[in-house]
Amino acid sequence: MNIYYWLGYQLTRFAARVFFRFRIVHQERMIQRGPAILAMNHQSYLDPPLAGIACERPIYFLARRSLLDSPVLGWLLPKLNVIPVERGGADRGALKALIRVIKAGNAALFFPEGSRTLDGNLQLPEPGLGLVIAKTLAPVVPMRIFGAFEAWPRTGGRLRCVPITVVIGEPIFFSEADLIPAGKALYERLSRRVMDAIANLSLER
């Protein structure tokens, strides 16, 4: 963990506890070593840093490439393990970079829905997550965030200090058998399996 990531981790954890009474349910389920994909629903700009502090080791993130156009963010974000991705379609280069870091034994955050929800409800998953699973066979940790939409919805408005919770599910392990049958529906099937696990998480579990 480099010094920039460590500082960001500590500051985010402090701010989350103070402003959002942030809590993590079932953190013992988190995979802390070896390759892993953290898959979480997407409610707010708050999601990536809050997912990051749910894991005790550095994780990699996808973020839109335009953020790196800023001189400050362009210098800082790569030090926070951000992989730039083009918006408006599948960025194969970004997915390949993500696959490489996972195969190297790292953990990476992925939002199966692709974009933030407009109404707070779960959305259908995109096939990108399934592609990454098929190429890495890395275990997936399903995660569900509650409260981030109320704190800072996609529609904008001021930031609200409301409680936010991340619930971590049991890891999902994949094998070669899960890649059969192959074909166009494979990636959608794998993504849907993970999204179903996210949907089954609740604040009571």
Rosetta blueprint (number, residue, H / E / L):
1 M L
2 N L
3 I H
4 Y H
5 Y H
6 W H
7 L H
8 G H
9 Y H
10 Q H
11 L H
12 T H
13 R H
14 F H
15 A H
16 A H
17 R H
18 V H
19 F H
20 F H
21 R L
22 F L
23 R E
24 I E
25 V E
26 H L
27 Q H
28 E H
29 R H
30 M L
31 I L
32 Q L
33 R L
34 G L
35 P L
36 A E
37 I E
38 L E
39 A E
40 M E
41 N L
42 H L
43 Q L
44 S L
45 Y L
46 L L
47 D H
48 P H
49 P H
50 L H
51 A H
52 G H
53 I L
54 A L
55 C L
56 E L
57 R L
58 P L
59 I E
60 Y E
61 F E
62 L E
63 A E
64 R E
65 R H
66 S H
67 L H
68 L H
69 D H
70 S L
71 P H
72 V H
73 L H
74 G H
75 W H
76 L H
77 L H
78 P H
79 K H
80 L H
81 N L
82 V E
83 I E
84 P E
85 V E
86 E L
87 R L
88 G L
89 G L
90 A L
91 D L
92 R H
93 G H
94 A H
95 L H
96 K H
97 A H
98 L H
99 I H
100 R H
101 V H
102 I H
103 K H
104 A L
105 G L
106 N L
107 A E
108 A E
109 L E
110 F E
111 F L
112 P L
113 E L
114 G L
115 S L
116 R L
117 T L
118 L L
119 D L
120 G L
121 N L
122 L L
123 Q L
124 L L
125 P L
126 E L
127 P L
128 G H
129 L H
130 G H
131 L H
132 V H
133 I H
134 A H
135 K H
136 T H
137 L L
138 A L
139 P L
140 V E
141 V E
142 P E
143 M E
144 R E
145 I E
146 F E
147 G L
148 A H
149 F H
150 E H
151 A H
152 W L
153 P L
154 R L
155 T L
156 G L
157 G L
158 R L
159 L L
160 R L
161 C L
162 V L
163 P L
164 I L
165 T E
166 V E
167 V E
168 I E
169 G L
170 E L
171 P L
172 I E
173 F L
174 F L
175 S L
176 E H
177 A H
178 D H
179 L H
180 I L
181 P L
182 A L
183 G L
184 K L
185 A L
186 L H
187 Y H
188 E H
189 R H
190 L H
191 S H
192 R H
193 R H
194 V H
195 M H
196 D H
197 A H
198 I H
199 A H
200 N L
201 L L
202 S L
203 L L
204 E L
205 R L
